[in-house]
Amino acid sequence: MRHAATDDHLPRLLGGMACLDFVNTVDPRHAANRTDFLTDYDVLARWAGHAGAVPPGTARDLALAGASRPEQARDVLGAARELREHLYQVIRPLLDGEASPGPSVDVLSAAVSRAHAARRLVPVEARALTWDWHDRERLDLPLLAVALSAADLVTSKAINRVRECPGADGCGWLFLDTSKSGTRRWCSMQVCGNRVKVQRHRAR
């Protein structure tokens, strides 16, 4: 796995936002034999903690809840993979100034509506409130958190800073270009950038 970051084979976080890192849980995106990092619900829950989509303690609770509800966990995993592809279909056209396909936008919109309905305001300290989930063991929490992240992205100017990595192996990972010049090209210079340089050198 080219972009595995840890001993437990979770993907490196190169996207800059949870929704982009979620889309990047296949590697390379445009390869027929791509690796899917989301192999089961336990990995999905751990990824959510790894990527900051949910707090680490919530991720552990979700993993335990998924183990006790295996059929529901399998359904949520399937929904996660489906949402991942719809998110790519929503975001990728925007990079070229094109319209996102309606069906994929509808899927994202429905997920955002579910996310809003699943949250509540709670006090965190004197004179301060924050958003929290009604049910921290709701198995689809990673999907809801990702949907909110995607909604924030596509409704802000940040979408103009999203790039797709043109790695020679069909990488296709999405990332937020936060460089001052706005000219970042690779998801990772150490992986895709160096591989392209090596291939060009061999071609010469």
PyRosetta script that sets phi, psi and omega in degrees:
from pyrosetta import init, pose_from_sequence

init()
pose = pose_from_sequence("MRHAATDDHLPRLLGGMACLDFVNTVDPRHAANRTDFLTDYDVLARWAGHAGAVPPGTARDLALAGASRPEQARDVLGAARELREHLYQVIRPLLDGEASPGPSVDVLSAAVSRAHAARRLVPVEARALTWDWHDRERLDLPLLAVALSAADLVTSKAINRVRECPGADGCGWLFLDTSKSGTRRWCSMQVCGNRVKVQRHRAR")
pose.set_psi(1, 115.2)
pose.set_omega(1, -171.3)
pose.set_phi(2, -63.3)
pose.set_psi(2, -37.3)
pose.set_omega(2, -173.0)
pose.set_phi(3, -107.8)
pose.set_psi(3, 18.1)
pose.set_omega(3, 177.0)
pose.set_phi(4, -66.7)
pose.set_psi(4, 135.0)
pose.set_omega(4, -172.8)
pose.set_phi(5, -105.4)
pose.set_psi(5, -24.8)
pose.set_omega(5, -170.6)
pose.set_phi(6, -133.2)
pose.set_psi(6, 172.9)
pose.set_omega(6, 179.8)
pose.set_phi(7, -63.4)
pose.set_psi(7, -24.3)
pose.set_omega(7, 179.0)
pose.set_phi(8, -94.9)
pose.set_psi(8, 16.0)
pose.set_omega(8, 168.5)
pose.set_phi(9, 65.6)
pose.set_psi(9, 29.4)
pose.set_omega(9, 170.1)
pose.set_phi(10, -77.8)
pose.set_psi(10, 149.0)
pose.set_omega(10, -176.8)
pose.set_phi(11, -72.8)
pose.set_psi(11, 151.3)
pose.set_omega(11, 175.1)
pose.set_phi(12, -64.2)
pose.set_psi(12, 148.4)
pose.set_omega(12, -179.0)
pose.set_phi(13, -96.3)
pose.set_psi(13, 94.8)
pose.set_omega(13, -176.4)
pose.set_phi(14, -115.0)
pose.set_psi(14, -5.8)
pose.set_omega(14, -173.6)
pose.set_phi(15, -76.4)
pose.set_psi(15, -33.3)
pose.set_omega(15, -178.6)
pose.set_phi(16, 92.3)
pose.set_psi(16, -11.9)
pose.set_omega(16, 174.7)
pose.set_phi(17, -145.8)
pose.set_psi(17, 151.3)
pose.set_omega(17, -176.9)
pose.set_phi(18, -59.0)
pose.set_psi(18, -39.9)
pose.set_omega(18, -178.3)
pose.set_phi(19, -64.5)
pose.set_psi(19, -37.4)
pose.set_omega(19, 178.8)
pose.set_phi(20, -71.2)
pose.set_psi(20, -41.1)
pose.set_omega(20, 176.7)
pose.set_phi(21, -63.5)
pose.set_psi(21, -32.3)
pose.set_omega(21, 177.0)
pose.set_phi(22, -66.8)
pose.set_psi(22, -45.9)
pose.set_omega(22, 176.5)
pose.set_phi(23, -58.7)
pose.set_psi(23, -30.9)
pose.set_omega(23, -177.3)
pose.set_phi(24, -84.5)
pose.set_psi(24, 18.8)
pose.set_omega(24, 178.2)
pose.set_phi(25, -87.9)
pose.set_psi(25, 16.0)
pose.set_omega(25, 165.7)
pose.set_phi(26, -122.7)
pose.set_psi(26, 145.4)
pose.set_omega(26, -171.5)
pose.set_phi(27, -152.5)
pose.set_psi(27, 121.9)
pose.set_omega(27, -12.1)
pose.set_phi(28, -76.2)
pose.set_psi(28, 151.3)
pose.set_omega(28, -176.1)
pose.set_phi(29, -61.1)
pose.set_psi(29, -40.5)
pose.set_omega(29, -172.4)
pose.set_phi(30, -100.0)
pose.set_psi(30, 30.4)
pose.set_omega(30, 177.3)
pose.set_phi(31, -111.9)
pose.set_psi(31, 141.5)
pose.set_omega(31, -179.2)
pose.set_phi(32, -64.6)
pose.set_psi(32, -33.0)
pose.set_omega(32, -178.2)
pose.set_phi(33, -104.4)
pose.set_psi(33, 39.0)
pose.set_omega(33, -175.9)
pose.set_phi(34, -65.7)
pose.set_psi(34, 153.9)
pose.set_omega(34, 176.5)
pose.set_phi(35, -89.1)
pose.set_psi(35, 132.8)
pose.set_omega(35, 173.2)
pose.set_phi(36, -102.2)
pose.set_psi(36, 113.8)
pose.set_omega(36, -179.9)
pose.set_phi(37, -68.7)
pose.set_psi(37, -26.6)
pose.set_omega(37, -176.8)
pose.set_phi(38, -84.7)
pose.set_psi(38, 78.3)
pose.set_omega(38, -174.7)
pose.set_phi(39, -82.8)
pose.set_psi(39, -26.4)
pose.set_omega(39, 177.7)
pose.set_phi(40, -158.9)
pose.set_psi(40, 176.7)
pose.set_omega(40, -175.4)
pose.set_phi(41, -66.6)
pose.set_psi(41, -35.4)
pose.set_omega(41, 178.8)
pose.set_phi(42, -57.2)
pose.set_psi(42, -41.9)
pose.set_omega(42, 178.5)
pose.set_phi(43, -66.7)
pose.set_psi(43, -40.3)
pose.set_omega(43, 177.8)
pose.set_phi(44, -58.5)
pose.set_psi(44, -45.4)
pose.set_omega(44, 179.8)
pose.set_phi(45, -64.2)
pose.set_psi(45, -44.1)
pose.set_omega(45, 179.7)
pose.set_phi(46, -66.3)
pose.set_psi(46, -37.1)
pose.set_omega(46, 176.7)
pose.set_phi(47, -61.0)
pose.set_psi(47, -41.4)
pose.set_omega(47, -178.5)
pose.set_phi(48, -59.3)
pose.set_psi(48, -39.3)
pose.set_omega(48, 175.8)
pose.set_phi(49, -71.9)
pose.set_psi(49, -41.0)
pose.set_omega(49, 179.8)
pose.set_phi(50, -60.0)
pose.set_psi(50, -40.0)
pose.set_omega(50, -175.9)
pose.set_phi(51, -90.4)
pose.set_psi(51, -4.5)
pose.set_omega(51, -179.3)
pose.set_phi(52, 79.2)
pose.set_psi(52, 14.3)
pose.set_omega(52, 177.3)
pose.set_phi(53, -69.1)
pose.set_psi(53, -33.9)
pose.set_omega(53, 173.6)
pose.set_phi(54, -136.0)
pose.set_psi(54, 157.6)
pose.set_omega(54, 177.5)
pose.set_phi(55, -62.4)
pose.set_psi(55, 153.0)
pose.set_omega(55, -178.9)
pose.set_phi(56, -54.3)
pose.set_psi(56, -41.1)
pose.set_omega(56, 179.5)
pose.set_phi(57, -63.9)
pose.set_psi(57, -38.8)
pose.set_omega(57, 176.8)
pose.set_phi(58, -65.7)
pose.set_psi(58, -39.2)
pose.set_omega(58, 178.4)
pose.set_phi(59, -60.5)
pose.set_psi(59, -41.6)
pose.set_omega(59, 178.2)
pose.set_phi(60, -65.8)
pose.set_psi(60, -41.1)
pose.set_omega(60, 177.9)
pose.set_phi(61, -62.7)
pose.set_psi(61, -39.8)
pose.set_omega(61, 179.4)
pose.set_phi(62, -64.9)
pose.set_psi(62, -40.9)
pose.set_omega(62, 178.7)
pose.set_phi(63, -60.8)
pose.set_psi(63, -43.2)
pose.set_omega(63, 178.3)
pose.set_phi(64, -66.3)
pose.set_psi(64, -41.8)
pose.set_omega(64, 179.2)
pose.set_phi(65, -64.8)
pose.set_psi(65, -38.8)
pose.set_omega(65, 178.6)
pose.set_phi(66, -64.5)
pose.set_psi(66, -37.7)
pose.set_omega(66, 178.8)
pose.set_phi(67, -66.0)
pose.set_psi(67, -29.3)
pose.set_omega(67, -179.6)
pose.set_phi(68, -87.1)
pose.set_psi(68, -11.0)
pose.set_omega(68, 179.4)
pose.set_phi(69, -131.6)
pose.set_psi(69, 67.0)
pose.set_omega(69, -170.1)
pose.set_phi(70, -62.2)
pose.set_psi(70, -38.4)
pose.set_omega(70, -178.8)
pose.set_phi(71, -66.4)
pose.set_psi(71, -44.8)
pose.set_omega(71, 177.8)
pose.set_phi(72, -64.0)
pose.set_psi(72, -38.7)
pose.set_omega(72, 179.3)
pose.set_phi(73, -61.8)
pose.set_psi(73, -40.4)
pose.set_omega(73, 178.0)
pose.set_phi(74, -64.1)
pose.set_psi(74, -39.6)
pose.set_omega(74, 178.9)
pose.set_phi(75, -64.3)
pose.set_psi(75, -41.8)
pose.set_omega(75, -180.0)
pose.set_phi(76, -66.2)
pose.set_psi(76, -39.4)
pose.set_omega(76, 177.7)
pose.set_phi(77, -60.2)
pose.set_psi(77, -43.6)
pose.set_omega(77, 177.5)
pose.set_phi(78, -62.1)
pose.set_psi(78, -41.2)
pose.set_omega(78, 177.9)
pose.set_phi(79, -65.1)
pose.set_psi(79, -35.1)
pose.set_omega(79, 178.9)
pose.set_phi(80, -64.8)
pose.set_psi(80, -44.2)
pose.set_omega(80, 179.0)
pose.set_phi(81, -64.6)
pose.set_psi(81, -38.0)
pose.set_omega(81, 177.9)
pose.set_phi(82, -66.1)
pose.set_psi(82, -45.1)
pose.set_omega(82, 178.7)
pose.set_phi(83, -61.0)
pose.set_psi(83, -39.3)
pose.set_omega(83, 179.7)
pose.set_phi(84, -56.1)
pose.set_psi(84, -44.3)
pose.set_omega(84, -179.0)
pose.set_phi(85, -70.7)
pose.set_psi(85, -36.4)
pose.set_omega(85, 177.1)
pose.set_phi(86, -66.0)
pose.set_psi(86, -37.7)
pose.set_omega(86, 178.3)
pose.set_phi(87, -62.9)
pose.set_psi(87, -40.7)
pose.set_omega(87, 177.2)
pose.set_phi(88, -62.4)
pose.set_psi(88, -42.3)
pose.set_omega(88, -179.8)
pose.set_phi(89, -65.8)
pose.set_psi(89, -30.8)
pose.set_omega(89, 177.0)
pose.set_phi(90, -73.5)
pose.set_psi(90, -47.2)
pose.set_omega(90, -170.6)
pose.set_phi(91, -78.8)
pose.set_psi(91, -43.2)
pose.set_omega(91, -171.4)
pose.set_phi(92, -57.9)
pose.set_psi(92, -45.0)
pose.set_omega(92, 179.7)
pose.set_phi(93, -62.3)
pose.set_psi(93, -31.3)
pose.set_omega(93, -178.6)
pose.set_phi(94, -62.9)
pose.set_psi(94, -26.2)
pose.set_omega(94, 179.9)
pose.set_phi(95, -67.6)
pose.set_psi(95, -24.0)
pose.set_omega(95, 178.5)
pose.set_phi(96, -104.4)
pose.set_psi(96, 11.5)
pose.set_omega(96, 179.8)
pose.set_phi(97, 73.3)
pose.set_psi(97, 22.7)
pose.set_omega(97, -179.1)
pose.set_phi(98, -106.2)
pose.set_psi(98, 165.5)
pose.set_omega(98, -178.8)
pose.set_phi(99, -79.8)
pose.set_psi(99, 142.5)
pose.set_omega(99, 174.8)
pose.set_phi(100, -76.1)
pose.set_psi(100, 145.8)
pose.set_omega(100, 178.7)
pose.set_phi(101, -64.3)
pose.set_psi(101, 135.5)
pose.set_omega(101, -176.2)
pose.set_phi(102, -53.9)
pose.set_psi(102, -47.0)
pose.set_omega(102, -178.9)
pose.set_phi(103, -58.5)
pose.set_psi(103, -39.4)
pose.set_omega(103, 179.5)
pose.set_phi(104, -70.4)
pose.set_psi(104, -37.4)
pose.set_omega(104, 175.7)
pose.set_phi(105, -62.4)
pose.set_psi(105, -39.9)
pose.set_omega(105, 179.4)
pose.set_phi(106, -63.0)
pose.set_psi(106, -40.5)
pose.set_omega(106, 178.5)
pose.set_phi(107, -62.5)
pose.set_psi(107, -45.4)
pose.set_omega(107, 178.9)
pose.set_phi(108, -64.0)
pose.set_psi(108, -44.7)
pose.set_omega(108, -179.4)
pose.set_phi(109, -60.0)
pose.set_psi(109, -41.7)
pose.set_omega(109, 178.8)
pose.set_phi(110, -64.9)
pose.set_psi(110, -39.6)
pose.set_omega(110, 178.8)
pose.set_phi(111, -65.9)
pose.set_psi(111, -37.8)
pose.set_omega(111, 178.2)
pose.set_phi(112, -65.5)
pose.set_psi(112, -40.2)
pose.set_omega(112, 178.4)
pose.set_phi(113, -62.8)
pose.set_psi(113, -41.3)
pose.set_omega(113, 177.5)
pose.set_phi(114, -64.4)
pose.set_psi(114, -37.7)
pose.set_omega(114, -179.7)
pose.set_phi(115, -65.0)
pose.set_psi(115, -44.4)
pose.set_omega(115, 179.4)
pose.set_phi(116, -62.7)
pose.set_psi(116, -39.5)
pose.set_omega(116, -179.4)
pose.set_phi(117, -69.0)
pose.set_psi(117, -22.2)
pose.set_omega(117, -177.1)
pose.set_phi(118, -90.3)
pose.set_psi(118, 0.7)
pose.set_omega(118, -176.7)
pose.set_phi(119, -111.4)
pose.set_psi(119, 159.9)
pose.set_omega(119, 176.4)
pose.set_phi(120, -147.1)
pose.set_psi(120, 156.0)
pose.set_omega(120, 175.1)
pose.set_phi(121, -86.1)
pose.set_psi(121, 133.3)
pose.set_omega(121, 179.0)
pose.set_phi(122, -134.1)
pose.set_psi(122, 149.6)
pose.set_omega(122, 177.6)
pose.set_phi(123, -74.1)
pose.set_psi(123, 140.2)
pose.set_omega(123, 176.5)
pose.set_phi(124, -112.9)
pose.set_psi(124, -27.0)
pose.set_omega(124, 177.8)
pose.set_phi(125, -164.4)
pose.set_psi(125, 176.6)
pose.set_omega(125, 179.9)
pose.set_phi(126, -57.0)
pose.set_psi(126, 128.7)
pose.set_omega(126, 174.9)
pose.set_phi(127, 65.1)
pose.set_psi(127, 27.9)
pose.set_omega(127, 178.3)
pose.set_phi(128, -145.1)
pose.set_psi(128, 142.2)
pose.set_omega(128, 176.7)
pose.set_phi(129, -127.8)
pose.set_psi(129, 159.5)
pose.set_omega(129, 175.0)
pose.set_phi(130, -147.0)
pose.set_psi(130, 164.4)
pose.set_omega(130, 177.2)
pose.set_phi(131, -82.5)
pose.set_psi(131, 140.8)
pose.set_omega(131, 174.6)
pose.set_phi(132, -143.0)
pose.set_psi(132, 163.5)
pose.set_omega(132, 179.4)
pose.set_phi(133, -86.0)
pose.set_psi(133, 142.7)
pose.set_omega(133, 175.3)
pose.set_phi(134, -60.3)
pose.set_psi(134, -43.3)
pose.set_omega(134, -175.5)
pose.set_phi(135, -128.3)
pose.set_psi(135, 108.0)
pose.set_omega(135, -177.2)
pose.set_phi(136, -77.7)
pose.set_psi(136, -4.7)
pose.set_omega(136, 176.2)
pose.set_phi(137, -109.6)
pose.set_psi(137, 15.8)
pose.set_omega(137, 174.3)
pose.set_phi(138, -69.6)
pose.set_psi(138, 119.9)
pose.set_omega(138, -168.4)
pose.set_phi(139, -65.4)
pose.set_psi(139, -24.2)
pose.set_omega(139, -178.7)
pose.set_phi(140, -90.6)
pose.set_psi(140, 14.0)
pose.set_omega(140, 178.6)
pose.set_phi(141, -55.1)
pose.set_psi(141, -41.4)
pose.set_omega(141, 177.9)
pose.set_phi(142, -58.0)
pose.set_psi(142, -38.0)
pose.set_omega(142, -179.5)
pose.set_phi(143, -68.2)
pose.set_psi(143, -41.2)
pose.set_omega(143, -179.3)
pose.set_phi(144, -65.8)
pose.set_psi(144, -41.3)
pose.set_omega(144, 178.8)
pose.set_phi(145, -64.2)
pose.set_psi(145, -41.2)
pose.set_omega(145, 178.8)
pose.set_phi(146, -65.2)
pose.set_psi(146, -40.0)
pose.set_omega(146, 179.8)
pose.set_phi(147, -62.0)
pose.set_psi(147, -42.1)
pose.set_omega(147, 177.7)
pose.set_phi(148, -63.4)
pose.set_psi(148, -40.2)
pose.set_omega(148, 177.5)
pose.set_phi(149, -62.0)
pose.set_psi(149, -43.2)
pose.set_omega(149, -179.7)
pose.set_phi(150, -65.7)
pose.set_psi(150, -39.5)
pose.set_omega(150, 178.5)
pose.set_phi(151, -62.9)
pose.set_psi(151, -41.4)
pose.set_omega(151, 177.0)
pose.set_phi(152, -60.2)
pose.set_psi(152, -41.0)
pose.set_omega(152, -177.3)
pose.set_phi(153, -66.8)
pose.set_psi(153, -53.2)
pose.set_omega(153, -171.1)
pose.set_phi(154, -74.6)
pose.set_psi(154, -10.9)
pose.set_omega(154, 177.9)
pose.set_phi(155, -106.0)
pose.set_psi(155, 14.9)
pose.set_omega(155, -179.3)
pose.set_phi(156, -129.1)
pose.set_psi(156, 169.1)
pose.set_omega(156, 178.3)
pose.set_phi(157, -68.8)
pose.set_psi(157, -13.7)
pose.set_omega(157, 179.8)
pose.set_phi(158, -60.4)
pose.set_psi(158, -26.0)
pose.set_omega(158, -179.7)
pose.set_phi(159, -59.2)
pose.set_psi(159, -27.0)
pose.set_omega(159, 179.4)
pose.set_phi(160, -72.7)
pose.set_psi(160, -9.3)
pose.set_omega(160, 179.5)
pose.set_phi(161, -105.4)
pose.set_psi(161, 4.9)
pose.set_omega(161, 179.7)
pose.set_phi(162, -83.7)
pose.set_psi(162, 137.3)
pose.set_omega(162, 179.3)
pose.set_phi(163, -127.6)
pose.set_psi(163, 159.6)
pose.set_omega(163, 171.9)
pose.set_phi(164, -113.9)
pose.set_psi(164, 127.1)
pose.set_omega(164, -177.4)
pose.set_phi(165, -67.9)
pose.set_psi(165, 126.9)
pose.set_omega(165, 179.5)
pose.set_phi(166, -91.7)
pose.set_psi(166, 32.5)
pose.set_omega(166, -177.7)
pose.set_phi(167, -48.8)
pose.set_psi(167, 144.3)
pose.set_omega(167, -172.7)
pose.set_phi(168, -62.1)
pose.set_psi(168, -22.3)
pose.set_omega(168, -178.6)
pose.set_phi(169, -91.7)
pose.set_psi(169, 13.9)
pose.set_omega(169, -178.5)
pose.set_phi(170, 81.5)
pose.set_psi(170, 33.5)
pose.set_omega(170, -173.5)
pose.set_phi(171, -50.8)
pose.set_psi(171, -67.1)
pose.set_omega(171, 177.6)
pose.set_phi(172, 70.0)
pose.set_psi(172, 12.9)
pose.set_omega(172, 178.4)
pose.set_phi(173, -71.1)
pose.set_psi(173, 142.7)
pose.set_omega(173, 179.2)
pose.set_phi(174, -96.6)
pose.set_psi(174, 145.3)
pose.set_omega(174, 179.3)
pose.set_phi(175, -152.6)
pose.set_psi(175, 154.6)
pose.set_omega(175, 176.9)
pose.set_phi(176, -90.4)
pose.set_psi(176, 117.6)
pose.set_omega(176, -178.7)
pose.set_phi(177, -82.7)
pose.set_psi(177, 104.1)
pose.set_omega(177, -179.3)
pose.set_phi(178, -102.3)
pose.set_psi(178, 10.6)
pose.set_omega(178, 178.5)
pose.set_phi(179, -68.4)
pose.set_psi(179, 150.4)
pose.set_omega(179, -178.6)
pose.set_phi(180, -61.4)
pose.set_psi(180, -36.7)
pose.set_omega(180, -177.9)
pose.set_phi(181, -81.4)
pose.set_psi(181, -17.5)
pose.set_omega(181, -177.6)
pose.set_phi(182, 69.1)
pose.set_psi(182, 28.3)
pose.set_omega(182, -175.7)
pose.set_phi(183, -120.3)
pose.set_psi(183, 18.0)
pose.set_omega(183, 176.1)
pose.set_phi(184, -60.6)
pose.set_psi(184, 133.2)
pose.set_omega(184, -174.7)
pose.set_phi(185, -109.4)
pose.set_psi(185, -37.2)
pose.set_omega(185, -171.7)
pose.set_phi(186, -106.0)
pose.set_psi(186, 149.7)
pose.set_omega(186, 172.2)
pose.set_phi(187, -63.8)
pose.set_psi(187, -35.7)
pose.set_omega(187, 179.0)
pose.set_phi(188, -150.8)
pose.set_psi(188, 121.8)
pose.set_omega(188, 177.0)
pose.set_phi(189, -64.2)
pose.set_psi(189, -34.2)
pose.set_omega(189, -177.2)
pose.set_phi(190, -68.3)
pose.set_psi(190, -29.1)
pose.set_omega(190, -178.0)
pose.set_phi(191, -101.6)
pose.set_psi(191, -73.2)
pose.set_omega(191, -174.0)
pose.set_phi(192, -73.6)
pose.set_psi(192, -43.8)
pose.set_omega(192, -178.6)
pose.set_phi(193, -59.3)
pose.set_psi(193, -47.3)
pose.set_omega(193, -179.2)
pose.set_phi(194, -67.7)
pose.set_psi(194, -35.7)
pose.set_omega(194, 179.6)
pose.set_phi(195, -64.0)
pose.set_psi(195, -43.0)
pose.set_omega(195, 179.0)
pose.set_phi(196, -64.9)
pose.set_psi(196, -40.5)
pose.set_omega(196, 178.0)
pose.set_phi(197, -61.0)
pose.set_psi(197, -42.7)
pose.set_omega(197, 179.1)
pose.set_phi(198, -63.4)
pose.set_psi(198, -43.2)
pose.set_omega(198, -179.2)
pose.set_phi(199, -64.8)
pose.set_psi(199, -39.1)
pose.set_omega(199, 178.1)
pose.set_phi(200, -66.0)
pose.set_psi(200, -39.6)
pose.set_omega(200, 179.1)
pose.set_phi(201, -62.9)
pose.set_psi(201, -43.8)
pose.set_omega(201, 179.7)
pose.set_phi(202, -64.9)
pose.set_psi(202, -37.2)
pose.set_omega(202, -179.9)
pose.set_phi(203, -64.8)
pose.set_psi(203, -36.1)
pose.set_omega(203, 178.3)
pose.set_phi(204, -71.2)
pose.dump_pdb("model.pdb")
